[in-house]
Amino acid sequence: MSEGGHGDAGRLERRARWLLRAYPAAYRATRGEEIIGTLLEAVPPGRGWPPSRETVALAAAGLRARRVANLRQGLAASMRQVAVVGAAVYLVQLPALGLGAVVWTARRGHLPFLFGNYEWLFYMLGILALATLAAGWSGRRGLVAFGAAAAVIAAVSFTVIRQEWDLMVVLADFVGPPVVVFLLFARRMERPPLSLLWLPGLALGVALAESLASAAPALFAATTAGTTLLSPYTTGLSLVTVLVAVCWLATDVRPLASLVFAFTVSRIVYGFTYGRPLVTVGPPVITLGITASLVAACALAWLLRRRIQASPPNTS
């Protein structure tokens, strides 16, 4: 009987510690044992789970603690992090495009044809995009500038050799806007937390899954020409990223704000940078899309500011 009691107590403590993961790691390190002790004292003997009331209260308190921890750096730093994460989400479209084409052709035994006639420069641009993303995320603006310069050299080389502007268009549409954002807003002391890397990672995975599910690989120039006003959020798979970010609003505004920022930038690029023959909708629809994106961005910035103002000044 005693062994069973000890077994129940151990099982209860393991489940209580699992529930404690609702709190951020730093909070668990300083207050975790105190919370566990209080919770175990409130559970009647013989029960394997804490009462539902205590469970809900623990989860709600943990989410509030995570929200406060996410607001610790203040409004200005939070907005810069939103810009950096949004630029990463935007930039990740390019390596996803190249990786999808490589995997698709490799599975069918046509990989050598993908890199012939200097087409490999497109894929070098994708690798440079990933390196630039890592540099921007870590706040190393010097490395961002170096990656951007290497990307320009690759695009210019392709243009001179092939007498075609395809790679320059890809550079301007996919690499140019994120590089500008990184150079303006990336800071080493205010770099986004690693926990937010899931957002560009999820966007990369979704884009790769979409390319693999298609009947033909989405090559760079064709994708650039076929971009629509709502791209890249026009399919069920791509909406997974949006849904996850919406659910994350319970503890953090930055993921959804970053997606809206990336979407707004892509709308502006679509409306003003693309060649007019490639645009499939008229100026009023483009203006409406940009305006709606800006309104959503302002609403999320207001929500972020309100949460920061409502948070206690000392979150330690």
Stockholm file with secondary structure:
# STOCKHOLM 1.0

chainA/1-316         MSEGGHGDAGRLERRARWLLRAYPAAYRATRGEEIIGTLLEAVPPGRGWPPSRETVALAAAGLRARRVANLRQGLAASMRQVAVVGAAVYLVQLPALGLGAVVWTARRGHLPFLFGNYEWLFYMLGILALATLAAGWSGRRGLVAFGAAAAVIAAVSFTVIRQEWDLMVVLADFVGPPVVVFLLFARRMERPPLSLLWLPGLALGVALAESLASAAPALFAATTAGTTLLSPYTTGLSLVTVLVAVCWLATDVRPLASLVFAFTVSRIVYGFTYGRPLVTVGPPVITLGITASLVAACALAWLLRRRIQASPPNTS
#=GR chainA/1-316 SS CHHHHHHHHHHHHHHHHHHHTTSCHHHHHHHHHHHHHHHHHTSCTTCSSCCHHHHHHHHHHHHHHHHHHHTTTCHHHHHHHHHHHHHHHHHTHHHHHHHHHHHHHHHTTCHHHHTTTTTHHHHHHHHHHHHHHHHHHTTCHHHHHHHHHHHHHHHHHHHHHHCCCHHHHHIIIIIHHHHHHHHHHCCGGGCCCGGGGHHHHHHHHHHHHHHHHSSSCCCHHHHHHTCCTTTTSCSTTHHHHHHHHHHGGGTCSHHHHHHHHHHHHHHHHHHHTSCGGGCCSCHHHHHHHHHHHHHHHHHHHHHHHHHHHHSCSCCC
#=GC SS_cons         CHHHHHHHHHHHHHHHHHHHTTSCHHHHHHHHHHHHHHHHHTSCTTCSSCCHHHHHHHHHHHHHHHHHHHTTTCHHHHHHHHHHHHHHHHHTHHHHHHHHHHHHHHHTTCHHHHTTTTTHHHHHHHHHHHHHHHHHHTTCHHHHHHHHHHHHHHHHHHHHHHCCCHHHHHIIIIIHHHHHHHHHHCCGGGCCCGGGGHHHHHHHHHHHHHHHHSSSCCCHHHHHHTCCTTTTSCSTTHHHHHHHHHHGGGTCSHHHHHHHHHHHHHHHHHHHTSCGGGCCSCHHHHHHHHHHHHHHHHHHHHHHHHHHHHSCSCCC
//
